[in-house]
Each structure stands twice: as C-alpha cells, then as structure tokens.
Amino acid sequence: MESAERTRLAWFVCLLAAVGRTDGREGVVVTVTEGQDAFLPCTISPLEDLSWKIFDWKKDEKEEVFLYNEGFHYNDNYPGQDLRFKGRVSHFPDELVNGNASIVIRSVTPGDGGSYTCVFPRFSPPQTYHIRLVVDVPLKDRSCQRAGVCPQPSIRALSSKGEGVGLQCRVQNASPRPRVEWRDGAGNVLPAKESPPSEGLEHITLAVTVTTTDLFSCVVTQEEINHQVTATIFVFIKGRWPYCCLSEKSYNPKSRQMNLHNPEMVNMNPGMMNSYPSV
C-alpha cells in the first residue's frame, strides 16, 4: 500500500512539473497556447477514492465548468454547466480511485484564461484548490473572428527608381490603428515612408524602395486584438531594369515557392503589377 501511494504521489508531482508552476497566491499556474488543450490538476489530500464524492470546478468563482456528483457529471447531461464549457471539459474516471479530480479543457480560447477553483464541498473541512490558467494568444489572421480587424492590405509597384523598385502598401478602415511594416524575405524591417492620411479617411499608405531580388511583405499588426495579416510580392532585379514575377506558374502563394528557372516577367508597369496574399 505504501509503495502504491508513493507511486501515485510521484505521478502527480511529475504531472505538476509538466503543466506549470506554483505560487503562494494562485496555487498552480498552467500556461497553454490558444487552440491547445489545457490540463488543470486537482488531487485531494490525503488521497481518497472520489468515485462516490462530489467535486465542483468553477471559473472566476461563478462560471460552472465541471461538476462531478457521486457518479453523475455534466457530460451525462447533468444540468447547470456554463454553455461555453459544454462538450469541452472531461475528467479522468479511472483516476478517481486515486483521489484525482483533474480535468481537461479542449481547444482553449482567450476567454478561458482566468482563475479556477476545484472544490470538495462535503469534506470536513471543505477543501478548495486554486489553479490559474494563462492563455498565450499568438498574432494571426483573425479576419473571420471579429469586426474591426484590418482587411487584407493591397500592395503594388509604383515605378522604377534608378535600379530600384518603388512599392506601396495601403491599409484601409482598420481599428484599432495598426502598425504597418515592410519586411524583406529574411523578416528584416525596411525603412519606409508613410504618406499623410486623406482627410476624413482612416487609411495608411506606406512606401518603400527596394534594390534587390527578394520576396517583400507588407505586414499589418493590431496587437490589441492579436491580429496580423500579410501581403507579399516578389521583385526580380535584372541588370538595370527591375522586373516582377507575376504568373501563377512562377509564384505559388500557398507554398510561397517560385519557379526561378523559368519565371514569367514583365516590365515595371504599375498597371500590370499584381500582389499575392500570404496564407
């Protein structure tokens, strides 16, 4: 028996090390990336079979996340669960005998971040465990998720300037105001000039002159809403005259691969230029 308890304790300690850290105020801190599954640990102390006990998970002390009541729980259509957790939370039935009341939240969203409690109300005295879930929210294209995000920027070639090419990126009707940058194929930010906005219009126009053959991207970032969208153009410099690769045969916007052995080129005519959004 003593050996089995040591094994279970070692298993739980390893689990804590894997999912997060602890602090004195919040208990366990679990950090996951948006879209991943979050494991929230909770084990009664001393260890006791929970198969016929009650434990209740809540978020921010008000939202019902998961309730286990003597064999019944929310995944058995037990009433009371907050709708946004419905079908997304599960426990570990085989681990109940080991005092394990941990849960998993599937495909976490930014709104899932916050303070969680795992409560054993009928223990004497009642026991409460605190877990804080931190959701890392990466920058990505969120055009389909909310209104007000920046639309796909439009880019075009202005003209040839000596042995270089003038490129322009235009962003329209974005709120909050985004950060707009030109970057080369290595991701380096290029010095660019922003044109004064038109009166009464919330537009951003950013111009840059490039002198090397490369992929150039206009990157638009709204950090407040974790939104980032990019449009990309390939510029080919041959001799003193710049050209641009236009054909789908030469540039695949999905794979970002170019056929440089047989590219289809045209002279720098702004009316003939095209751009391809990245994916």
C-alpha positions as CSV (number, residue, x, y, z in Angstrom):
1,M,0.0,0.0,0.0
2,E,2.8,2.4,1.0
3,S,4.6,1.7,-2.3
4,A,1.4,2.3,-4.3
5,E,0.8,5.7,-2.6
6,R,4.4,6.7,-3.3
7,T,3.9,5.8,-7.0
8,R,0.7,7.9,-7.2
9,L,2.4,10.8,-5.5
10,A,5.4,10.7,-7.8
11,W,3.0,10.6,-10.8
12,F,1.2,13.7,-9.6
13,V,4.4,15.6,-8.9
14,C,5.6,14.8,-12.4
15,L,2.2,16.0,-13.8
16,L,2.5,19.3,-12.0
17,A,6.0,19.8,-13.3
18,A,4.7,19.2,-16.8
19,V,1.8,21.6,-16.8
20,G,3.0,24.6,-14.9
21,R,4.5,26.1,-11.8
22,T,3.1,27.0,-8.4
23,D,3.0,30.2,-6.4
24,G,1.7,31.0,-2.9
25,R,-1.3,33.1,-4.1
26,E,-2.8,31.3,-7.1
27,G,-1.7,27.7,-6.4
28,V,-0.9,26.0,-9.8
29,V,-0.3,28.3,-12.8
30,V,-1.0,26.5,-16.1
31,T,0.1,28.1,-19.4
32,V,-1.1,27.0,-22.8
33,T,-1.4,28.4,-26.3
34,E,-4.7,29.3,-27.8
35,G,-6.2,26.3,-29.5
36,Q,-4.4,23.7,-27.4
37,D,-5.9,21.5,-24.6
38,A,-5.4,22.7,-21.0
39,F,-4.8,20.2,-18.2
40,L,-6.0,21.6,-14.8
41,P,-4.6,19.4,-12.0
42,C,-6.5,18.7,-8.7
43,T,-5.9,15.9,-6.3
44,I,-7.4,15.5,-2.8
45,S,-5.0,15.3,0.1
46,P,-4.8,12.9,1.8
47,L,-5.5,10.6,-1.2
48,E,-9.1,9.2,-1.1
49,D,-11.4,7.4,-3.5
50,L,-13.6,10.1,-5.2
51,S,-15.9,7.7,-7.1
52,W,-18.8,8.5,-4.7
53,K,-17.8,12.0,-3.7
54,I,-18.6,15.5,-5.0
55,F,-16.2,17.9,-6.6
56,D,-17.0,21.1,-8.4
57,W,-14.9,23.2,-10.8
58,K,-15.7,26.9,-11.3
59,K,-14.1,29.7,-13.2
60,D,-13.7,33.1,-11.5
61,E,-15.9,31.8,-8.7
62,K,-19.1,32.0,-10.8
63,E,-19.0,30.0,-14.1
64,E,-19.8,26.3,-13.8
65,V,-17.0,24.4,-15.5
66,F,-17.4,20.8,-14.4
67,L,-19.4,19.1,-11.6
68,Y,-19.0,15.5,-10.5
69,N,-21.7,14.3,-8.2
70,E,-21.4,10.7,-6.9
71,G,-21.1,9.3,-10.4
72,F,-23.1,11.9,-12.3
73,H,-21.5,14.7,-14.2
74,Y,-22.1,17.4,-16.8
75,N,-21.1,15.1,-19.7
76,D,-24.1,12.9,-18.8
77,N,-26.4,15.8,-19.4
78,Y,-26.4,16.8,-15.8
79,P,-27.8,20.3,-15.7
80,G,-26.1,23.6,-14.7
81,Q,-22.9,23.7,-16.8
82,D,-22.0,27.1,-18.4
83,L,-22.8,26.9,-22.1
84,R,-19.3,27.8,-23.3
85,F,-17.8,24.8,-21.5
86,K,-20.4,22.4,-22.7
87,G,-18.8,19.4,-24.5
88,R,-15.3,20.8,-24.0
89,V,-14.4,19.5,-20.5
90,S,-13.7,16.0,-19.4
91,H,-12.3,14.3,-16.3
92,F,-10.3,11.1,-15.7
93,P,-12.8,8.3,-14.5
94,D,-10.1,5.7,-13.9
95,E,-8.1,8.1,-11.7
96,L,-11.0,8.9,-9.3
97,V,-9.9,6.0,-7.0
98,N,-6.6,7.7,-6.7
99,G,-8.1,11.0,-5.5
100,N,-7.6,12.7,-8.8
101,A,-10.2,15.3,-9.8
102,S,-8.2,16.8,-12.6
103,I,-9.9,18.0,-15.8
104,V,-9.0,18.8,-19.4
105,I,-10.5,21.8,-21.3
106,R,-10.3,21.2,-25.0
107,S,-9.3,23.9,-27.6
108,V,-8.8,26.8,-25.2
109,T,-9.8,30.3,-26.2
110,P,-8.5,33.6,-24.8
111,G,-11.8,33.8,-22.8
112,D,-10.9,30.6,-21.0
113,G,-8.0,32.3,-19.2
114,G,-8.6,33.1,-15.5
115,S,-8.8,31.7,-12.0
116,Y,-10.3,28.3,-11.5
117,T,-11.2,26.5,-8.2
118,C,-11.6,22.8,-7.6
119,V,-13.8,22.4,-4.5
120,F,-14.6,19.4,-2.4
121,P,-17.7,20.8,-0.5
122,R,-18.5,17.7,1.7
123,F,-15.1,17.1,3.1
124,S,-14.6,18.2,6.7
125,P,-13.4,20.8,6.5
126,P,-14.2,21.6,2.8
127,Q,-11.1,21.7,0.5
128,T,-10.5,24.2,-2.2
129,Y,-7.6,24.2,-4.7
130,H,-6.7,27.2,-6.9
131,I,-5.5,27.0,-10.5
132,R,-4.8,29.9,-12.8
133,L,-5.0,29.3,-16.5
134,V,-2.9,31.6,-18.7
135,V,-3.7,31.5,-22.4
136,D,-0.9,32.7,-24.8
137,V,-2.6,34.4,-27.8
138,P,-0.4,34.4,-30.9
139,L,-0.6,37.0,-33.6
140,K,-2.6,35.6,-36.6
141,D,-5.2,36.5,-39.2
142,R,-8.4,37.0,-37.3
143,S,-10.5,38.5,-40.1
144,C,-13.2,35.8,-39.7
145,Q,-13.4,36.1,-35.9
146,R,-14.4,39.7,-35.2
147,A,-15.3,43.1,-36.8
148,G,-12.9,46.0,-36.9
149,V,-9.8,43.9,-37.8
150,C,-7.6,45.2,-40.6
151,P,-8.6,43.8,-44.0
152,Q,-6.0,42.3,-46.4
153,P,-3.6,45.1,-47.3
154,S,-3.2,46.0,-51.0
155,I,0.3,46.3,-52.4
156,R,1.5,47.4,-55.8
157,A,4.6,48.7,-57.6
158,L,4.7,52.4,-58.1
159,S,7.6,52.8,-60.6
160,S,11.2,52.0,-61.2
161,K,13.6,54.4,-59.4
162,G,17.1,54.1,-60.9
163,E,17.9,50.4,-60.3
164,G,15.3,50.0,-57.6
165,V,11.6,49.4,-57.4
166,G,9.1,51.5,-55.5
167,L,6.5,49.5,-53.6
168,Q,3.4,50.8,-51.9
169,C,1.2,49.2,-49.2
170,R,-2.3,50.5,-48.5
171,V,-4.4,49.7,-45.5
172,Q,-8.0,50.8,-45.1
173,N,-10.5,51.2,-42.3
174,A,-8.6,49.4,-39.6
175,S,-9.5,50.0,-35.9
176,P,-7.6,50.0,-33.6
177,R,-4.9,51.7,-35.7
178,P,-2.4,49.0,-36.8
179,R,1.3,49.0,-37.1
180,V,2.3,48.7,-40.8
181,E,5.8,47.5,-41.8
182,W,7.6,46.5,-45.0
183,R,9.9,43.4,-44.5
184,D,12.3,41.6,-46.7
185,G,12.4,37.8,-47.2
186,A,14.5,37.4,-44.1
187,G,12.0,39.3,-42.0
188,N,14.0,42.4,-41.6
189,V,12.0,45.6,-41.2
190,L,12.8,48.1,-44.1
191,P,12.9,51.9,-43.7
192,A,9.7,53.2,-45.3
193,K,7.8,56.4,-45.6
194,E,4.2,56.8,-44.6
195,S,2.0,59.2,-46.6
196,P,-0.2,61.7,-44.8
197,P,-3.8,60.2,-44.4
198,S,-6.5,61.6,-46.6
199,E,-8.9,63.9,-44.9
200,G,-11.7,62.1,-43.2
201,L,-10.4,58.7,-44.1
202,E,-8.6,56.2,-41.8
203,H,-6.2,54.9,-44.4
204,I,-2.5,54.1,-44.0
205,T,-0.2,54.2,-47.1
206,L,3.4,53.0,-46.7
207,A,6.0,53.2,-49.4
208,V,9.5,51.7,-49.8
209,T,12.2,51.5,-52.4
210,V,13.9,48.1,-52.9
211,T,17.0,47.3,-54.8
212,T,17.5,43.6,-54.5
213,T,15.7,40.5,-55.8
214,D,13.6,39.1,-53.0
215,L,10.2,38.5,-51.5
216,F,8.8,41.6,-49.8
217,S,5.9,41.6,-47.4
218,C,3.7,44.3,-46.1
219,V,2.9,43.2,-42.5
220,V,-0.1,44.8,-40.7
221,T,-0.3,44.1,-36.9
222,Q,-3.0,45.0,-34.4
223,E,-1.6,43.8,-31.1
224,E,-4.6,44.9,-29.1
225,I,-6.7,42.2,-30.8
226,N,-3.8,39.8,-31.6
227,H,-4.4,40.2,-35.3
228,Q,-1.8,40.1,-38.0
229,V,-2.2,39.9,-41.8
230,T,0.4,40.0,-44.6
231,A,0.5,40.6,-48.3
232,T,3.6,39.5,-50.3
233,I,5.2,40.5,-53.6
234,F,8.2,39.1,-55.4
235,V,10.6,41.6,-57.1
236,F,13.2,40.5,-59.5
237,I,16.1,42.9,-60.3
238,K,17.8,42.0,-63.6
239,G,20.6,44.4,-64.8
240,R,19.5,48.0,-64.5
241,W,15.8,47.3,-65.2
242,P,13.6,45.9,-62.5
243,Y,11.0,43.2,-63.2
244,C,8.4,41.4,-61.1
245,C,7.4,37.9,-61.1
246,L,3.6,37.8,-61.8
247,S,2.5,34.4,-63.1
248,E,0.9,31.7,-61.0
249,K,3.4,29.5,-62.8
250,S,6.2,31.4,-61.3
251,Y,4.8,32.1,-57.8
252,N,2.7,29.8,-55.7
253,P,1.0,31.9,-52.9
254,K,0.2,28.9,-50.8
255,S,3.6,27.3,-50.7
256,R,5.5,30.6,-51.3
257,Q,7.6,28.9,-53.8
258,M,8.9,30.4,-57.1
259,N,10.0,28.8,-60.3
260,L,13.1,30.9,-60.9
261,H,14.3,28.6,-63.7
262,N,11.5,29.7,-66.0
263,P,9.8,32.8,-64.5
264,E,7.4,34.9,-66.5
265,M,8.5,38.5,-66.1
266,V,7.0,41.8,-67.2
267,N,8.5,45.3,-67.2
268,M,7.6,47.5,-64.3
269,N,4.3,48.8,-65.4
270,P,2.2,49.8,-62.4
271,G,-0.9,48.8,-64.2
272,M,0.3,45.3,-64.7
273,M,1.7,44.7,-61.3
274,N,0.0,42.1,-59.0
275,S,0.3,41.0,-55.4
276,Y,-0.3,37.8,-53.6
277,P,-1.6,37.5,-50.0
278,S,0.3,35.1,-47.8
279,V,-1.5,32.3,-46.1
